[in-house]
Amino acid sequence: MAAGRVLVTGASAAAGEGVLAAFLDAGWSVAGTTRHDPPAAPDGVHWIRADLDGADAARAAVDDALAALGGLEALVCLTGGFA
């Protein structure tokens, strides 16, 4: 697949670091959501501070990613808990 633009939700926790690195290494433009202050690494991520607790918050995060990246080809959903 050619490099594109991706939004990764829950990017600052759990598997997020590896997912972000994989897309960045493949040349993709990356936006990631975090509920807290954005982490310092990795470089090249457009961070969106959002608590995706409902449709309005999710829509706002997607709108932010679209504005920052100029579109999206992919969405990776890592938001949520693990049991």
C-alpha positions, 0 to 999 in steps of 0.5 A: 500500500502506498503511504497515506494519512492515518488517524490512530486513536488511543495512540499514547497508550498500550500498543500505540507507540508501535503502531505509530512507529510502523506508520511513520517508518512506512512514510505515512502522515500520522495523527494520534489522539491522547486524553492527556498531554501529548508525549514527546515522542515520536516526532512527526505525529500531529497530536489531538487531545481528545477524550473519545467518550461520545460521537461528538468528541470522535467527530471533532477528533476526525475533523481535526485530523482531516484539517491537519493532514488534508484527508485520511486513508486509514483509521486505527482504533486503539481506544478502549480498555483491556480486560 
